[in-house]
Amino acid sequence: MSRTPAGTPSHPKGAERFNEERASNTLRGDAQPDIEAGVMAIRDVVKSLRPQPGVYRMTDARGDVLYVGKARALKNRVSNYTQVERLPIRLQRMVSQTRGMEIVTTGSEAEALLLEAQLIKRFRPPYNVLLRDDKSFPFILLREGHDFPRIMKHRGARKAKGSYYGPFASAGSVNTTINALQKLFLLRSCTDSFFSRRDRPCLLYQIKRCSAPCVGRIDREGYAELIREAKDFLGGRSGAVQKKIEEQMKEAAEALDFERAAMLRDRLRAATFIQGSQGINAGGVGDADVFALAAKGGHIGIQGFFVRGGQNWGHRAFFPSHTQDIDKDEVLSRVLMQFYEEVPPPRTILVDRDLPERELLEVALAESAGHKVEISVPQRGDRRRLMEQAKRNAVEALDRRLAESGTQAKIMRELTEFLELPEVPARIEIYDNSHIQGAKAVGAMVVAGPEGFLKNHYRKFNIKSAQSNDDFGMMREVMHRRFCRALEEDPDRDGGLWPDLVLIDGGKGQMSSVRDTLEELGIEDVPLIAIAKGPHHGREGREIFHFPDGREKTLPVNSPVLFYLQRLRDESHRYVIGAHRQKRSRAISASPLDEIPGIGPSRKRALLLHFGTAGKVRAAALDDLKRAPGISEGVAQKIYDFYHTSG
């Protein structure tokens, strides 16, 4: 068995910390469940394992990951799967599909726990507890690297230098807080390029949401003081900040500087607004995340509150999947590890129950965060009251979820009957395109599943072959590209990426285009439906549904199925129009210099600063191009040749 550095973990010393061992005796072939074949594959791997910490992956006949687990002693843990009679039904099914294993050894069990969370996030195995979350959590960023730092909303990897505050539960809560912070501290939110071009204050200065450092209305020292106050406020020292502003307001009033006093009064109101909009009383808690679990009817809901500096920065409900036959305490542990794979953990995590391997969780999270992390069950005081509120919210969120699920299941059954589908669709794909007189044409695919829209499956198509206003040709191109790729990547249709229903925005023409395109590809069993507005376009609920055989159907104007299909169609509208606007914006901001090979952003900037416009670059003589800063003779010759044909 060969050993190679594991490239999976996103860690700068991954090769030093992890060893990946791919089973050389992986079985391939028959994908039918066979528990004896699964046990044989596992036993062959166990022979070469040692009792050391690590992570194992169960894989099926296609090589897809079925399950990711961690172990303190790999040999002991993996060998348990060969004792099939002791396994629950869920794991017996997994073993019957297993045809190979991949092993990663680690230096400690805590490292194995961290790696397990990374791999679950990456592979989304069907037998692991999964925390489904389509979007990363937003943060507030006070960005560094500028004399006048900018306040902004941030998502994704935290690569930019600066101070991060979060997580916030939603983009709305971040936007509301940033607006109030701008009123309170008058910090700029504009980009550096916009800042550098100003010669007079913008509208934000006029409405008292910026101190206009771009035009010198505040000096560097004064702005730095505002930044310090903002950091104190976001760091939990809001009382001291408010007291300081109150004293400054009194001094301004005593000095008869009523304009400054009014400005300070508005800042004080903004501080009160932020604290008054917290929604829950989190005083005395400091920095903590609060998690409470509710279970009913085989379903689990987890409510999370995010408290920083005694301020509630929002709450969110999570509904993990694949939780059947798994202990609720273990479900919460798994959810916490996956949640903190993306979000940096605070020093305190409050939970409503004792967790298995709590000390191991604390060690793993501390290693990830770079500071001590404590997981505890609150017993009294403010923390206990906050936990009780989280429990109530968890129960209410789960009740709403179950009610919505019941209603949604009924809608899906009625939809299946109305559209004459063979079974309730698990994956619905909705297609639309957008353009202006054929220009900047974009197609889009939106995907919906039983639990809502699957935004990580959305796709955009830059339409190339269709000409002018040929909507039918655009739809043909989109469908041809989509299903050619499906035939190539998943010809057996067992990867879960083939649609159970294709919904097309359009009428008979679009339906004919899509039907003919799929028939040319030899695909005749994918259900197709086109949704078009009826003769009275301005009246909602008059949609006509076109079937491939030419039949048409309508639904009552108050039908829940109609509302659901309209929601799918509207989401495709929203997505494709957004993609089209992005394409137009890029075209508007594009420069002729972008077309010159070898001219990157820095050289383009140098040319524009030296010559003023792209037109002057085009008209420049070769000697003038050579004199431009940062432009070598070779680059100058390349630019000149691009605009001037020889002869």
VEXDREN-2710 file (C-alpha; in Angstrom, 1 decimal):
% VEXDREN-2710
k/r/px/py/pz
1/MET/0.0/0.0/0.0
2/SER/1.5/3.3/-1.1
3/ARG/1.6/6.5/1.0
4/THR/1.1/9.9/-0.5
5/PRO/0.7/13.3/1.1
6/ALA/-3.0/14.1/1.6
7/GLY/-4.0/17.0/-0.5
8/THR/-7.5/17.2/1.0
9/PRO/-7.1/19.2/4.2
10/SER/-6.8/22.9/3.7
11/HIS/-3.9/23.4/6.0
12/PRO/-0.5/25.0/5.2
13/LYS/1.2/22.0/6.7
14/GLY/-1.2/19.4/5.4
15/ALA/1.5/17.2/4.0
16/GLU/3.2/17.1/7.4
17/ARG/0.0/16.5/9.4
18/PHE/-1.8/13.9/7.4
19/ASN/-1.0/10.7/5.5
20/GLU/-3.5/9.3/3.0
21/GLU/-3.6/5.6/2.2
22/ARG/-5.8/4.6/-0.7
23/ALA/-6.8/0.9/-0.6
24/SER/-5.1/-0.8/-3.5
25/ASN/-7.5/-3.7/-3.4
26/THR/-10.7/-1.6/-4.0
27/LEU/-13.3/-3.7/-5.7
28/ARG/-15.1/-2.3/-8.7
29/GLY/-17.9/-3.8/-10.8
30/ASP/-21.3/-4.8/-9.6
31/ALA/-23.0/-1.9/-7.8
32/GLN/-25.9/-3.9/-6.5
33/PRO/-26.0/-4.1/-2.7
34/ASP/-24.1/-7.1/-1.5
35/ILE/-23.3/-7.2/2.2
36/GLU/-20.8/-10.1/1.8
37/ALA/-18.8/-8.1/-0.9
38/GLY/-18.8/-5.1/1.4
39/VAL/-17.5/-7.0/4.4
40/MET/-14.8/-8.6/2.2
41/ALA/-13.6/-5.1/1.0
42/ILE/-13.5/-3.8/4.6
43/ARG/-11.6/-6.9/5.8
44/ASP/-9.0/-6.5/3.1
45/VAL/-8.3/-3.0/4.3
46/VAL/-8.3/-3.8/8.0
47/LYS/-5.4/-6.2/7.5
48/SER/-3.1/-3.3/6.7
49/LEU/-4.3/-0.9/9.4
50/ARG/-2.7/0.0/12.7
51/PRO/-4.2/1.2/15.9
52/GLN/-3.5/4.9/15.2
53/PRO/-5.8/8.0/14.8
54/GLY/-7.2/8.9/11.5
55/VAL/-10.2/9.3/9.1
56/TYR/-11.7/6.6/6.9
57/ARG/-13.9/6.9/3.8
58/MET/-16.3/4.2/2.6
59/THR/-16.7/4.3/-1.2
60/ASP/-19.1/2.5/-3.5
61/ALA/-18.4/0.7/-6.8
62/ARG/-18.3/4.1/-8.7
63/GLY/-15.8/5.5/-6.2
64/ASP/-18.3/7.9/-4.6
65/VAL/-18.0/8.5/-0.9
66/LEU/-20.7/6.9/1.2
67/TYR/-19.5/7.7/4.7
68/VAL/-16.7/9.6/6.4
69/GLY/-15.7/8.7/10.0
70/LYS/-12.9/9.4/12.4
71/ALA/-11.2/7.0/14.8
72/ARG/-8.8/7.1/17.8
73/ALA/-7.6/3.7/16.6
74/LEU/-8.4/3.0/12.9
75/LYS/-7.9/-0.8/13.1
76/ASN/-10.3/-1.2/16.0
77/ARG/-12.9/1.2/14.6
78/VAL/-13.0/-0.1/11.0
79/SER/-13.0/-3.7/12.0
80/ASN/-16.4/-3.1/13.8
81/TYR/-18.0/-2.8/10.4
82/THR/-17.2/-6.4/9.7
83/GLN/-19.5/-7.5/12.6
84/VAL/-22.7/-6.8/10.6
85/GLU/-25.1/-8.3/13.0
86/ARG/-24.2/-5.6/15.6
87/LEU/-24.7/-2.7/13.2
88/PRO/-28.0/-0.8/12.9
89/ILE/-30.0/-1.2/9.7
90/ARG/-28.7/2.1/8.3
91/LEU/-25.1/1.0/8.6
92/GLN/-25.9/-2.4/7.2
93/ARG/-27.2/-0.8/4.1
94/MET/-24.0/1.2/3.9
95/VAL/-21.7/-1.8/4.2
96/SER/-23.7/-3.6/1.5
97/GLN/-22.8/-0.7/-0.9
98/THR/-19.2/-0.5/0.2
99/ARG/-16.6/-1.7/-2.3
100/GLY/-13.5/0.2/-1.1
101/MET/-12.0/2.4/1.6
102/GLU/-9.6/5.3/1.7
103/ILE/-7.6/6.0/4.9
104/VAL/-6.0/9.2/6.2
105/THR/-3.8/8.9/9.2
106/THR/-3.4/11.9/11.6
107/GLY/-1.2/12.9/14.5
108/SER/-4.1/13.0/17.0
109/GLU/-7.8/12.3/17.4
110/ALA/-8.5/16.0/17.5
111/GLU/-6.9/16.4/14.1
112/ALA/-9.0/13.5/12.8
113/LEU/-12.1/15.2/14.1
114/LEU/-11.2/18.4/12.2
115/LEU/-10.4/16.5/9.0
116/GLU/-13.6/14.5/9.3
117/ALA/-15.6/17.8/9.2
118/GLN/-13.6/19.0/6.2
119/LEU/-14.3/15.9/4.2
120/ILE/-18.0/15.8/5.1
121/LYS/-18.3/19.3/3.9
122/ARG/-16.5/18.5/0.7
123/PHE/-18.1/15.1/-0.2
124/ARG/-21.6/15.4/1.3
125/PRO/-21.8/11.6/2.0
126/PRO/-25.3/10.1/2.1
127/TYR/-24.7/8.2/5.4
128/ASN/-23.3/11.2/7.4
129/VAL/-25.3/13.7/9.4
130/LEU/-25.3/16.8/7.0
131/LEU/-25.7/20.4/7.9
132/ARG/-27.3/21.9/4.8
133/ASP/-26.5/25.6/4.3
134/ASP/-26.3/27.1/0.9
135/LYS/-24.6/30.4/1.8
136/SER/-21.7/31.3/4.0
137/PHE/-22.3/33.5/7.0
138/PRO/-21.7/37.3/6.6
139/PHE/-19.3/39.3/8.7
140/ILE/-18.6/43.0/9.3
141/LEU/-15.1/43.9/8.2
142/LEU/-13.1/47.0/9.2
143/ARG/-10.5/46.7/6.4
144/GLU/-6.9/47.7/7.0
145/GLY/-4.2/48.8/4.6
146/HIS/-5.6/52.4/4.1
147/ASP/-5.2/55.7/5.9
148/PHE/-9.0/55.8/6.2
149/PRO/-10.3/52.2/6.7
150/ARG/-13.5/51.1/5.2
151/ILE/-16.5/49.4/6.8
152/MET/-18.1/46.6/4.7
153/LYS/-20.0/43.4/4.6
154/HIS/-17.9/40.3/3.9
155/ARG/-18.6/36.7/3.0
156/GLY/-16.3/33.8/2.3
157/ALA/-12.6/33.3/3.1
158/ARG/-11.2/35.9/5.4
159/LYS/-8.1/36.7/3.4
160/ALA/-8.3/40.5/3.5
161/LYS/-6.4/42.2/6.4
162/GLY/-8.7/43.8/8.9
163/SER/-10.9/43.2/11.9
164/TYR/-13.8/40.8/11.4
165/TYR/-17.0/40.9/13.5
166/GLY/-19.5/38.1/13.3
167/PRO/-21.0/35.8/12.3
168/PHE/-24.4/37.5/11.6
169/ALA/-27.4/35.3/11.0
170/SER/-28.4/37.0/7.7
171/ALA/-27.3/39.6/5.2
172/GLY/-30.2/41.7/6.3
173/SER/-29.0/41.9/9.9
174/VAL/-25.5/42.9/8.6
175/ASN/-26.9/45.6/6.3
176/THR/-29.0/47.1/9.1
177/THR/-26.1/47.1/11.6
178/ILE/-23.7/48.7/9.0
179/ASN/-26.2/51.4/8.3
180/ALA/-26.6/52.2/12.0
181/LEU/-22.8/52.0/12.5
182/GLN/-22.3/54.5/9.7
183/LYS/-24.7/56.9/11.4
184/LEU/-22.9/56.3/14.7
185/PHE/-19.3/56.5/13.6
186/LEU/-19.5/58.2/10.2
187/LEU/-17.2/55.6/8.6
188/ARG/-16.8/55.3/4.8
189/SER/-18.2/52.3/3.0
190/CYS/-17.0/53.2/-0.6
191/THR/-14.3/51.4/-2.5
192/ASP/-10.8/52.7/-2.6
193/SER/-11.0/53.6/-6.3
194/PHE/-14.2/55.6/-5.7
195/PHE/-12.6/57.2/-2.7
196/SER/-9.5/58.3/-4.7
197/ARG/-11.6/60.0/-7.4
198/ARG/-13.7/62.2/-5.2
199/ASP/-13.3/66.0/-5.3
200/ARG/-16.4/66.8/-3.3
201/PRO/-18.5/64.9/-0.7
202/CYS/-20.9/62.3/-1.9
203/LEU/-24.6/61.9/-0.8
204/LEU/-23.6/59.8/2.3
205/TYR/-21.9/62.9/3.8
206/GLN/-25.0/65.0/3.1
207/ILE/-27.3/62.5/5.0
208/LYS/-24.8/62.2/7.9
209/ARG/-23.6/58.7/7.3
210/CYS/-20.0/59.5/6.4
211/SER/-17.4/62.0/7.7
212/ALA/-16.1/62.6/4.1
213/PRO/-12.4/61.8/4.6
214/CYS/-12.1/61.6/0.8
215/VAL/-12.1/65.4/0.6
216/GLY/-10.4/66.2/3.9
217/ARG/-13.5/67.0/6.0
218/ILE/-11.8/64.9/8.8
219/ASP/-8.1/64.3/9.3
220/ARG/-6.3/61.0/9.7
221/GLU/-6.2/61.3/13.5
222/GLY/-9.9/62.1/13.9
223/TYR/-10.9/59.2/11.6
224/ALA/-8.6/56.9/13.6
225/GLU/-10.4/57.9/16.7
226/LEU/-13.7/57.0/15.1
227/ILE/-12.3/53.6/14.1
228/ARG/-11.2/53.0/17.7
229/GLU/-14.6/53.8/19.0
230/ALA/-16.2/51.5/16.4
231/LYS/-13.9/48.6/17.4
232/ASP/-14.8/49.2/21.1
233/PHE/-18.5/49.2/20.3
234/LEU/-18.3/46.0/18.2
235/GLY/-16.1/44.4/20.8
236/GLY/-18.6/44.8/23.6
237/ARG/-17.6/48.1/25.2
238/SER/-20.7/49.9/23.9
239/GLY/-21.5/51.5/27.3
240/ALA/-18.2/53.3/27.4
241/VAL/-18.7/54.6/23.8
242/GLN/-22.2/55.9/24.5
243/LYS/-21.0/57.6/27.7
244/LYS/-18.2/59.3/25.8
245/ILE/-20.6/60.6/23.1
246/GLU/-23.0/61.9/25.8
247/GLU/-20.2/63.9/27.4
248/GLN/-19.2/65.3/24.1
249/MET/-22.8/66.3/23.3
250/LYS/-23.1/68.1/26.7
251/GLU/-19.8/69.9/26.1
252/ALA/-21.0/71.0/22.6
253/ALA/-24.3/72.2/24.0
254/GLU/-22.6/74.2/26.8
255/ALA/-20.3/75.8/24.2
256/LEU/-23.4/76.7/22.2
257/ASP/-22.2/74.6/19.3
258/PHE/-25.7/73.3/18.6
259/GLU/-24.9/71.9/15.2
260/ARG/-22.2/69.6/16.6
261/ALA/-24.5/68.8/19.6
262/ALA/-27.3/67.7/17.1
263/MET/-24.8/65.6/15.2
264/LEU/-23.7/63.8/18.4
265/ARG/-27.4/63.4/19.4
266/ASP/-28.0/61.6/16.1
267/ARG/-25.0/59.3/16.7
268/LEU/-26.3/58.5/20.2
269/ARG/-29.7/57.6/18.7
270/ALA/-28.0/55.2/16.3
271/ALA/-26.2/53.5/19.2
272/THR/-29.5/53.1/21.0
273/PHE/-31.1/51.7/17.8
274/ILE/-28.4/49.0/17.5
275/GLN/-28.9/47.9/21.0
276/GLY/-32.7/48.1/20.9
277/SER/-32.9/46.0/17.8
278/GLN/-31.1/43.0/19.3
279/GLY/-34.3/41.0/19.7
280/ILE/-33.1/39.1/22.8
281/ASN/-31.4/40.1/26.1
282/ALA/-27.8/38.9/25.8
283/GLY/-26.3/41.1/28.5
284/GLY/-23.7/39.5/30.6
285/VAL/-23.0/36.7/28.1
286/GLY/-20.0/38.2/26.4
287/ASP/-18.9/36.3/23.3
288/ALA/-20.8/33.0/22.9
289/ASP/-22.8/30.9/20.5
290/VAL/-25.9/29.2/21.9
291/PHE/-27.4/26.0/20.4
292/ALA/-30.5/24.2/21.5
293/LEU/-32.0/21.1/19.8
294/ALA/-35.6/20.0/19.4
295/ALA/-36.9/16.7/18.0
296/LYS/-40.3/15.6/16.9
297/GLY/-41.6/12.9/14.6
298/GLY/-38.1/11.7/13.6
299/HIS/-37.1/15.3/12.6
300/ILE/-34.5/17.5/14.3
301/GLY/-34.2/21.2/14.4
302/ILE/-31.3/23.2/16.0
303/GLN/-31.6/26.9/16.9
304/GLY/-28.4/28.9/17.1
305/PHE/-28.0/32.4/18.7
306/PHE/-24.8/34.4/17.9
307/VAL/-23.8/36.8/20.7
308/ARG/-20.7/39.0/20.5
309/GLY/-19.8/41.5/23.1
310/GLY/-23.2/41.0/24.8
311/GLN/-25.0/41.9/21.6
312/ASN/-27.2/39.5/19.7
313/TRP/-26.1/39.3/16.1
314/GLY/-29.0/37.2/15.0
315/HIS/-30.2/33.6/15.1
316/ARG/-30.8/30.9/12.6
317/ALA/-32.5/27.5/12.6
318/PHE/-30.7/24.5/11.2
319/PHE/-32.4/21.2/10.0
320/PRO/-29.7/18.6/9.6
321/SER/-30.4/15.6/7.3
322/HIS/-29.6/11.9/7.6
323/THR/-30.4/11.9/11.3
324/GLN/-32.5/8.8/11.5
325/ASP/-31.5/6.3/14.2
326/ILE/-28.7/8.6/15.4
327/ASP/-28.6/9.8/19.0
328/LYS/-29.6/13.4/19.4
329/ASP/-26.5/14.3/21.4
330/GLU/-24.3/12.9/18.6
331/VAL/-26.3/14.9/16.0
332/LEU/-25.6/18.1/17.8
333/SER/-21.9/17.3/18.0
334/ARG/-21.7/16.6/14.3
335/VAL/-23.6/19.8/13.5
336/LEU/-21.2/21.8/15.7
337/MET/-18.1/20.5/13.9
338/GLN/-19.5/21.2/10.5
339/PHE/-20.8/24.6/11.5
340/TYR/-17.3/25.6/12.8
341/GLU/-15.6/24.3/9.7
342/GLU/-16.7/27.6/8.2
343/VAL/-17.2/30.0/11.1
344/PRO/-14.5/30.7/13.7
345/PRO/-15.6/29.5/17.1
346/PRO/-15.9/31.9/20.0
347/ARG/-14.4/31.2/23.4
348/THR/-17.7/30.0/24.8
349/ILE/-20.3/27.6/23.2
350/LEU/-23.5/27.0/25.2
351/VAL/-25.5/23.9/24.5
352/ASP/-28.6/22.4/26.0
353/ARG/-27.2/18.9/26.7
354/ASP/-24.1/17.0/27.6
355/LEU/-22.3/16.1/24.4
356/PRO/-20.3/12.9/23.8
357/GLU/-16.6/13.5/23.5
358/ARG/-17.1/17.1/24.7
359/GLU/-13.4/17.4/25.7
360/LEU/-12.3/16.2/22.3
361/LEU/-14.6/18.8/20.6
362/GLU/-13.1/21.5/22.8
363/VAL/-9.5/20.5/21.8
364/ALA/-10.3/20.3/18.1
365/LEU/-12.1/23.6/18.0
366/ALA/-9.3/25.3/20.1
367/GLU/-6.8/24.0/17.5
368/SER/-8.9/25.5/14.7
369/ALA/-9.5/28.8/16.5
370/GLY/-6.1/29.4/18.0
371/HIS/-7.6/30.0/21.4
372/LYS/-9.3/28.1/24.2
373/VAL/-12.9/27.0/23.6
374/GLU/-15.2/25.9/26.3
375/ILE/-18.5/24.0/25.7
376/SER/-20.9/24.0/28.6
377/VAL/-24.5/23.6/29.6
378/PRO/-25.7/26.8/31.4
379/GLN/-27.3/26.2/34.8
380/ARG/-28.3/29.7/36.1
381/GLY/-28.4/33.4/35.4
382/ASP/-28.4/35.2/32.1
383/ARG/-26.9/32.2/30.2
384/ARG/-29.7/29.9/31.5
385/ARG/-32.4/32.4/30.5
386/LEU/-30.8/32.7/27.0
387/MET/-30.7/28.9/26.7
388/GLU/-34.4/28.7/27.6
389/GLN/-35.2/31.2/24.9
390/ALA/-33.2/29.2/22.4
391/LYS/-35.1/26.0/23.3
392/ARG/-38.4/27.7/22.7
393/ASN/-37.2/29.0/19.4
394/ALA/-36.0/25.6/18.4
395/VAL/-39.4/24.0/19.1
396/GLU/-41.3/26.7/17.3
397/ALA/-38.9/26.6/14.3
398/LEU/-39.3/22.8/14.1
399/ASP/-43.1/23.0/14.3
400/ARG/-43.1/25.5/11.4
401/ARG/-40.8/23.3/9.4
402/LEU/-43.0/20.2/9.9
403/ALA/-46.2/22.2/9.0
404/GLU/-44.5/23.6/5.9
405/SER/-43.2/20.1/5.0
406/GLY/-46.7/18.6/5.3
407/THR/-48.1/21.3/3.1
408/GLN/-45.3/21.0/0.6
409/ALA/-45.7/17.2/0.4
410/LYS/-49.4/17.7/-0.4
411/ILE/-48.5/20.3/-3.1
412/MET/-46.0/17.9/-4.6
413/ARG/-48.5/15.1/-4.8
414/GLU/-51.0/17.3/-6.5
415/LEU/-48.4/18.6/-8.8
416/THR/-47.4/15.1/-9.8
417/GLU/-51.0/14.3/-10.6
418/PHE/-51.6/17.5/-12.5
419/LEU/-48.5/17.1/-14.7
420/GLU/-49.1/13.4/-15.1
421/LEU/-45.6/12.5/-13.7
422/PRO/-44.7/8.9/-12.9
423/GLU/-43.6/9.8/-9.4
424/VAL/-43.1/12.8/-7.1
425/PRO/-40.1/14.7/-8.6
426/ALA/-37.0/14.9/-6.4
427/ARG/-35.2/17.3/-8.7
428/ILE/-36.9/20.0/-10.8
429/GLU/-34.9/22.1/-13.3
430/ILE/-36.3/25.4/-14.5
431/TYR/-34.8/27.0/-17.6
432/ASP/-35.0/30.6/-18.9
433/ASN/-32.9/33.0/-21.0
434/SER/-32.5/36.8/-21.1
435/HIS/-31.1/39.2/-23.7
436/ILE/-31.6/42.6/-25.3
437/GLN/-32.3/42.3/-29.0
438/GLY/-30.2/39.2/-29.0
439/ALA/-27.2/40.9/-27.4
440/LYS/-25.5/39.7/-24.2
441/ALA/-27.7/36.6/-24.3
442/VAL/-27.6/34.4/-21.1
443/GLY/-29.4/31.2/-20.3
444/ALA/-29.9/29.9/-16.8
445/MET/-30.8/26.7/-15.0
446/VAL/-32.5/26.9/-11.5
447/VAL/-32.8/23.7/-9.5
448/ALA/-35.4/22.9/-6.8
449/GLY/-35.6/19.9/-4.5
450/PRO/-37.9/18.6/-1.7
451/GLU/-36.4/21.1/0.8
452/GLY/-36.4/24.2/-1.5
453/PHE/-34.0/25.7/-4.0
454/LEU/-30.6/24.1/-4.5
455/LYS/-28.6/27.2/-5.2
456/ASN/-25.3/25.4/-5.4
457/HIS/-26.7/23.6/-8.4
458/TYR/-27.7/26.7/-10.3
459/ARG/-25.9/27.2/-13.7
460/LYS/-25.4/30.0/-16.2
461/PHE/-24.9/29.6/-19.9
462/ASN/-23.2/32.2/-22.0
463/ILE/-25.2/31.7/-25.3
464/LYS/-22.9/31.9/-28.3
465/SER/-24.5/30.2/-31.4
466/ALA/-28.0/31.7/-31.4
467/GLN/-28.4/34.9/-33.4
468/SER/-30.6/38.0/-33.1
469/ASN/-33.9/37.4/-31.2
470/ASP/-34.0/33.7/-31.7
471/ASP/-35.4/32.6/-28.3
472/PHE/-36.0/29.1/-29.7
473/GLY/-32.4/28.8/-30.8
474/MET/-31.1/30.0/-27.5
475/MET/-33.2/27.4/-25.6
476/ARG/-31.9/24.7/-28.0
477/GLU/-28.3/25.6/-27.2
478/VAL/-28.8/25.7/-23.5
479/MET/-30.6/22.3/-23.5
480/HIS/-28.0/20.7/-25.8
481/ARG/-25.1/21.8/-23.6
482/ARG/-26.8/20.7/-20.4
483/PHE/-27.8/17.3/-21.5
484/CYS/-24.7/16.5/-23.6
485/ARG/-22.8/17.0/-20.4
486/ALA/-25.2/14.9/-18.4
487/LEU/-24.8/12.1/-20.9
488/GLU/-21.1/12.3/-20.7
489/GLU/-20.7/12.6/-16.9
490/ASP/-23.6/10.4/-15.7
491/PRO/-24.8/8.1/-18.5
492/ASP/-26.3/5.6/-16.0
493/ARG/-28.3/8.4/-14.3
494/ASP/-27.5/7.2/-10.8
495/GLY/-25.5/10.3/-9.8
496/GLY/-28.6/12.2/-8.6
497/LEU/-28.0/15.0/-11.2
498/TRP/-30.6/14.1/-13.8
499/PRO/-33.9/16.0/-13.5
500/ASP/-37.2/14.3/-12.7
501/LEU/-39.0/17.3/-14.3
502/VAL/-37.9/20.0/-16.7
503/LEU/-39.9/23.2/-16.5
504/ILE/-39.4/25.7/-19.4
505/ASP/-40.4/29.3/-19.3
506/GLY/-42.2/29.8/-22.6
507/GLY/-45.0/28.4/-24.8
508/LYS/-45.4/26.0/-27.7
509/GLY/-42.3/27.2/-29.6
510/GLN/-40.0/26.7/-26.6
511/MET/-41.5/23.3/-25.9
512/SER/-40.9/22.2/-29.5
513/SER/-37.3/23.4/-29.4
514/VAL/-36.6/21.5/-26.2
515/ARG/-38.4/18.4/-27.2
516/ASP/-36.7/18.2/-30.5
517/THR/-33.2/18.8/-29.0
518/LEU/-33.6/16.0/-26.4
519/GLU/-34.9/13.6/-29.1
520/GLU/-31.8/14.3/-31.2
521/LEU/-29.8/13.3/-28.2
522/GLY/-31.8/10.1/-27.7
523/ILE/-33.5/11.4/-24.5
524/GLU/-37.2/10.8/-24.5
525/ASP/-38.1/9.9/-20.9
526/VAL/-37.4/13.2/-19.2
527/PRO/-40.7/14.9/-18.4
528/LEU/-41.1/18.3/-20.0
529/ILE/-43.5/21.1/-19.2
530/ALA/-43.6/24.7/-20.6
531/ILE/-45.3/27.4/-18.6
532/ALA/-46.6/30.4/-20.5
533/LYS/-48.8/33.4/-19.6
534/GLY/-52.3/33.2/-21.0
535/PRO/-54.0/35.7/-23.3
536/HIS/-54.5/38.2/-20.5
537/HIS/-50.8/38.7/-19.6
538/GLY/-51.6/41.3/-16.9
539/ARG/-53.8/39.0/-14.9
540/GLU/-52.1/36.6/-12.5
541/GLY/-53.1/33.0/-12.5
542/ARG/-53.8/32.6/-16.2
543/GLU/-50.8/30.5/-17.0
544/ILE/-51.1/27.8/-19.6
545/PHE/-49.1/24.6/-19.2
546/HIS/-47.9/23.0/-22.5
547/PHE/-47.2/19.3/-22.7
548/PRO/-44.8/17.7/-25.3
549/ASP/-47.8/16.1/-27.2
550/GLY/-49.4/19.5/-27.8
551/ARG/-52.0/19.4/-25.0
552/GLU/-52.6/22.4/-22.8
553/LYS/-53.8/22.6/-19.2
554/THR/-54.6/25.4/-16.7
555/LEU/-55.0/25.6/-13.0
556/PRO/-57.5/27.5/-10.8
557/VAL/-56.3/31.0/-9.9
558/ASN/-56.1/30.1/-6.2
559/SER/-54.4/26.7/-6.6
560/PRO/-51.4/26.1/-4.3
561/VAL/-49.8/24.1/-7.1
562/LEU/-50.1/27.1/-9.4
563/PHE/-48.5/29.3/-6.8
564/TYR/-45.6/26.8/-6.4
565/LEU/-45.0/26.6/-10.1
566/GLN/-45.1/30.4/-10.4
567/ARG/-42.5/30.6/-7.6
568/LEU/-40.2/28.3/-9.5
569/ARG/-40.7/30.3/-12.7
570/ASP/-40.1/33.6/-10.9
571/GLU/-36.9/32.3/-9.3
572/SER/-35.6/31.5/-12.8
573/HIS/-36.5/35.0/-13.9
574/ARG/-34.6/36.5/-11.0
575/TYR/-31.5/34.4/-11.6
576/VAL/-31.3/34.9/-15.3
577/ILE/-32.0/38.6/-15.2
578/GLY/-29.3/39.0/-12.6
579/ALA/-26.8/37.1/-14.8
580/HIS/-27.7/39.2/-17.8
581/ARG/-27.2/42.4/-15.8
582/GLN/-23.8/41.3/-14.7
583/LYS/-22.8/40.5/-18.2
584/ARG/-24.0/44.0/-19.4
585/SER/-22.2/45.7/-16.5
586/ARG/-18.9/43.9/-17.4
587/ALA/-19.4/45.0/-21.0
588/ILE/-20.0/48.6/-20.0
589/SER/-16.9/48.7/-17.8
590/ALA/-14.7/46.8/-20.3
591/SER/-11.8/48.6/-21.9
592/PRO/-10.4/48.1/-25.4
593/LEU/-7.1/47.5/-23.7
594/ASP/-8.5/44.3/-22.3
595/GLU/-8.2/42.8/-25.8
596/ILE/-4.4/43.2/-26.0
597/PRO/-2.6/39.9/-25.1
598/GLY/-0.3/40.2/-22.2
599/ILE/-1.8/43.5/-20.8
600/GLY/-2.9/42.9/-17.2
601/PRO/-4.6/45.2/-14.7
602/SER/-1.4/46.9/-13.6
603/ARG/-0.1/47.7/-17.1
604/LYS/-3.6/48.8/-18.2
605/ARG/-3.7/51.2/-15.2
606/ALA/-0.3/52.6/-16.0
607/LEU/-1.2/53.2/-19.6
608/LEU/-4.5/55.0/-18.7
609/LEU/-2.7/57.1/-16.1
610/HIS/-0.1/58.1/-18.6
611/PHE/-2.2/58.7/-21.7
612/GLY/-5.6/59.5/-20.2
613/THR/-7.9/57.4/-22.4
614/ALA/-7.8/54.1/-24.3
615/GLY/-8.2/56.1/-27.6
616/LYS/-5.0/58.0/-26.9
617/VAL/-3.2/54.7/-26.3
618/ARG/-4.4/53.5/-29.7
619/ALA/-3.2/56.7/-31.4
620/ALA/0.2/56.8/-29.6
621/ALA/3.4/56.4/-31.5
622/LEU/5.8/53.5/-30.7
623/ASP/8.3/55.9/-29.0
624/ASP/5.5/57.4/-26.8
625/LEU/4.5/53.9/-25.7
626/LYS/8.0/53.0/-24.7
627/ARG/8.2/56.1/-22.5
628/ALA/5.1/55.1/-20.5
629/PRO/6.1/54.0/-17.0
630/GLY/6.1/50.3/-16.4
631/ILE/6.0/49.5/-20.2
632/SER/9.0/47.7/-21.6
633/GLU/10.1/48.0/-25.2
634/GLY/8.7/44.5/-25.9
635/VAL/5.3/45.3/-24.4
636/ALA/5.2/48.6/-26.2
637/GLN/5.9/46.9/-29.5
638/LYS/3.2/44.4/-28.8
639/ILE/0.7/47.2/-28.1
640/TYR/1.7/49.1/-31.2
641/ASP/1.4/45.9/-33.4
642/PHE/-2.0/45.2/-32.0
643/TYR/-3.4/48.5/-33.3
644/HIS/-1.3/48.9/-36.4
645/THR/-1.3/46.2/-39.1
646/SER/1.9/45.9/-41.1
647/GLY/2.1/47.2/-44.6
END
